[in-house]
Amino acid sequence: TGKILQVIQTAKTDTDSTTSTSFVDMAGMTVSITPSAATSKVLVFVDLNVNSGDLYMVNMRLLRDSTAIFIGDQANSNRARSTFVHRLKDHQTYGNYAGQFLDAPATTSATTYKMQWAEESGATATLNIADMGSDIFKYGTTSSTITVMEVGA
């Protein structure tokens, strides 16, 4: 019990962007695992580098298949339920968002974990790149990962 049985990672080294005001998948931030026992748990690690326009909000959430997990409880009726929320004053600065969650999918079927995001109206959210309009050295590109580990129960 408590042993790591398998580790699977997706590393995204290219960029993605969205202007969607409702949750959509982050391209390339998906990983699938098939647990060897229904009693196994899955430890999920996420590491994202996100940017958006000055003072605009980006909501991000983790999903198991089509179900959002590791999100905040509902507060009021209009707030997004998110894993991470991004807002920086400078469109040239990345926000690094990293977290882990121990999930109990209770299945031996292939299970997909992925990240979704939604941008506040009027802006563009980007993954792994800041200030998309400037092709200069100081605006380097980064990488993001999603890693899953099956933990034997």
N, C-alpha and C positions, 0 to 999 in steps of 0.2 A: 504494500500500500504506500501511497505517496511518491511513487517512482515516476519519472518522466518516461513515457512510452514512445512518444514521437514528437518531433518539432517540425513545423512547416512555416516558412516565411515568404512573404511577397515584399520585394523592395521596389519602390517606384522611384526611378531616377529622372524621368522626364516630367513635364509640367502638365497641369490641368487648370481649368478655370470654369467658373459658373457665374451666371447672373440670375439664376433661378431663385425665386422667392419662396418656393416650396422645396422640401427635401428631395435631392437627387443623388445618385451614386457618384462617389469620387472615382474617376477612371483609374483603374490599376490598384485600388486599395481594397482588394478582395482576396480572401484565402479560404480554401476548403480543407476540411479534415474529416476523416471517417474514424470515429472512436472505436476501439477494439472491444469495449464493453459498455453496456448501458449505464453502469455505475461510475464510469470514468467522468472526470471533470475536465474542462478545457480552460487553460489559463491563457488569456488574450492580452497581448501587449500591443499598444498603438503608439506610434511616434510620427507626428505630423508637423510640417512647416507651412504655415498659412499666412497669407497677406490679403489685405483688401484696401479699398480707398479710405482716405482720411476719415476717421471716426465712424465708419460703417461696421455693423455687426455681422458676424458669420456664426451661425449655429451649426454644430457638428454632432453626429450621433453614431453610435455603434449598433449594428444589427446582427442578430443570428437569423439567418435566412431572411424572412420578411418581418421579423419582430424586433423592434427597438429594445435594446437592453442597456444596462448601465447608464440610465438617464435619470434626470431629476424628477421628483414628484410634480404633479400638476399644481401650479400656483396661479390662481385666477383662471380665466378662460382663454386668454389670447396668447399666453406665453408658450414659446417652443419648449419642449422637453428635450434637453440636450445632454451630451456627454461633455462637450467643451463649448465655450463661447469665446469668440475672438473679437477684440476691438482694440485697436491701437491708434494713436493720434497721427501716425506718420505712415504714408503708403509705401515708404521705402524700407520699412522694418518688418521682419518676420515675427510671428508668434510661434513658439515651439510648444506643442501640446502633446504630452506623453502621459499615458496612464495604463493601468492593468486591471483586469477584471476576471475573477474566477467564476466560470459559468458551469452549470450542470444541465447539459442538453438532454440527458436521459435517452440516448439513442445510439444505435450502431450504424445509422445511415449517414451518408455524406452530409456534412453540415457546413454551411458557408457563413463566414464572418466578413463584414464589410463596413466601410464608413460612408456616410452620406453627409451632405451639407446643404445649407440654404443661406443665401445672401440677402441682406437688407436691400430694399428697393433702391435702385439708382446707382449701384456700384457693381464692381466685379471682384469676386474672390478668386485668389490664385493659390495653387499648391506648388511648392518647390521653386517659386520664382517671385521676386519683388520687383516693383516698378517695371512692368512688361514693356513700357515704351522706351526704355533707355538701355541700349546695348553697350554697356561699359563694364569694365572689370569689377568695380566695387559692388555691383548688383549681381553677385554670384548666384548660381543655382544650387539647390540642395537635393536631398533625397528624403523619402518618408518610408516607413515600414509598418506592416501589420504581421504579427507573429502569433502563432497558436501552438500550445503545448498540451498534449494529452497527459493528464495526471491520473495514474491508476488509483482506484479507490480500494 
